[in-house]
């Protein structure tokens, strides 16, 4: 009997061995280069999975919300970075966190710095968010004067400490393969180092550099003059990362096990119980450009069988998924069979599913568990 | 002080008056035509909101999962249809529900019928799911023999009762305006009536017809020879429905209130705390074809101001939303201000947010509340 035989409704399966292997590989790479690993915990959102990191000597973490910081502080983490432009409306919770943790925050507005310094009664570290080209958040890398003015304001403050420059090179997720990602990484690093030089020339010292995205964690071999690395997704990966060549299909550590509810043999399709509320509506593109919401695998010894890709999730409603099977792969399937869906984007799938079940049948809760 | 001044993080606001107005309008329309209203509760997923329906005399409901059926049975609902091709792996829960409720299920496979009859020890109603053209689930409408064979199998069973023919004309959501939706509705109804005639000619009596989708609920005036109507989204509507002309902007009854975290004046954009885990990644298209994840409104007296559309949600990360403002609309906004985002697809946003807060500040939980 494998775990599959116990499943009755959409269930987020976690292959613990794969996740730990992904983790060990990156730990080794960063250790060898003496770079601090500050993993992003927004992907797994689980205190129990967090322990796998502390067992490997990791002491600093990244989160994406105040709520997540509180959850991991409760779980014993002491050095927490909230990697989101600070939301000043949550000042009270931030102050409480700052009293009990080594807390650092992200800023890109002078108004935030002024507000924080006025309201805080204990020290927090501030990272200045730099946009190195992704175009989402942060001060554009060329705006040296603006970045300097923020750094000077932090330096002159009472409760704030300048941690350094932080970026998320989110454009690596859209890049075309290994060399393109390496190119973005190098270019981003040069831009950050130029800013660091500028700040140092103005008397601002101890400027650290924090970067982190999963494509770079896989494709870049030598990280160069950075202090911290903060990827999150690498622990599980997903089909978006697989399609981008960042990981192998065998590295993907989570799958949603879904019951087959109805077959449509004439169009080589089936309906699964597993929809947008389980997988999320994030997608990837098949080689021919078709959008797909997951890759469908048969169950295999102790989990799912990466050698037996049956098809893909063609469309999603709230609770339904429609599977399009590859030639002949629907043959032999019956209602009540379980199909394993590798998600397009594991972070959003974990958020939606709330709990993991390991291949040994252990339930692992998350911040979002009921 | 309005509710907006109490908001600290992404919050799902519910304008109770708008939702009740939407509900009253459809109740009136269906009452006048003597059609049973069996609303789909997957949109609101809340026992408390369910009471608004029972106060209006509604006694039959639709849900999309066994878990949701259990939740609403616990809340006192006695006649429940699970409108999803039956998942035989949940047989035990289904049997328990059948013992305490008037339960009906959806089938499109003979194997499901055989399995159910073998396992059940009390009666359930079965609706045969017909695909009238949406191409998602159900037996294609032209396959009269197959539909008849299922109906005969139900008739011949011990624990199953043939309720009738059920369809969800999901292609109305992709249709181009009022006349196109009316056309689909009429065509679907003709297809169902043809099947009903066929079944009656074979001695199968008391075949009811159950249909239901939100575009038809708004655009169709005379529903014709149907027995039940099952829309869900109409209670809140959303920007997808607004863009399709199904509702007015003022009819949308939910919005996610999001703190403004950082401004990018040079590109007329801002970062809000409010991302894919709050809004879902469902989207609509602006007039020029751009994808957008929500429409951004200023706060207004007692809620949001439909006369002051500021821009749209251009992109979403896990917790970040990037707002693109219309010309000049970013002027005067500061960090910590609240922006109200009308969601692309309210059903998925409600699922993600879990709790509502009414404009009076009352918290309304759902099935998914922690």
Interface residues (C-beta under 8 A of the other chain):
Chain A: X7 X8 X9 X42 X64 X65 X66 X67 X84 X85 X86 X87 X88 X89 X90 X108 X109 X111 X112 X115 X136 X137 X170 X259 X261 X262 X263 X271 X273 X276 X277 X280 X281 X282 X315 X317 X318 X319 X320 X322 X334 X335 X336 X347 X348 X351 X352 X368 X369 X370
Chain B: X7 X8 X9 X42 X64 X65 X66 X67 X84 X85 X86 X87 X88 X89 X90 X108 X109 X111 X112 X115 X136 X137 X170 X259 X261 X262 X263 X271 X273 X276 X277 X280 X281 X282 X315 X317 X318 X319 X320 X322 X334 X335 X336 X347 X348 X351 X352 X368 X369 X370
